[in-house]
Amino acid sequence: MRYDPIHGFMSPGEYDRFVGFIEEQAAAGNLRELPVDKEYGKGGIYDGRWFLDIENAERWRLVPPDFPFRGLWEPIARPDYVEVSRISHELQASHGLNACQCAGKLASAAHAEGKYEEGVFWRAVEASLTPRGE
């Protein structure tokens, strides 16, 4: 499932319904709640709840409304794609046709160990090695 950013909930009820939806997604295993990085404050907005989108290896944050701020649901900074490209090239050179599978295994292992940043990175490497159209 792909999630779309929300920059401002129209009402407290809309926010509450969205929180219910997000919690259902977490209960179904589509999202995993992550620890919040207290240093992350894009737009001067800190805290909230963080989630990992398991399928797409993207991190999202949910920040509740605090008048006049209407809250948000947005993706958190993505991996460094220059580094993703470099590692993808090296993995392709060393593992050939198995490079994509190798990156997928590394991503799964990192997630299983609770290393979310590393897992997100390896999912990005896996995606870059996946042949288009698959």
Salt bridges, closest charged atoms under 4 A:
GLU23 OE2 - ARG49 NH1 2.92
GLU33 OE2 - ARG49 NE 2.95
ASP47 OD1 - LYS38 NZ 3.16
GLU58 OE2 - ARG2 NH1 3.38
GLU58 OE2 - ARG78 NH1 2.83
GLU74 OE1 - LYS42 NZ 3.73
GLU74 OE2 - ARG61 NE 2.77
GLU83 OE2 - ARG86 NH2 2.53
GLU90 OE2 - ARG86 NH1 2.61
GLU113 OE1 - LYS115 NZ 3.00
GLU117 OE2 - ARG59 NH1 2.39
GLU126 OE1 - ARG123 NH1 2.86
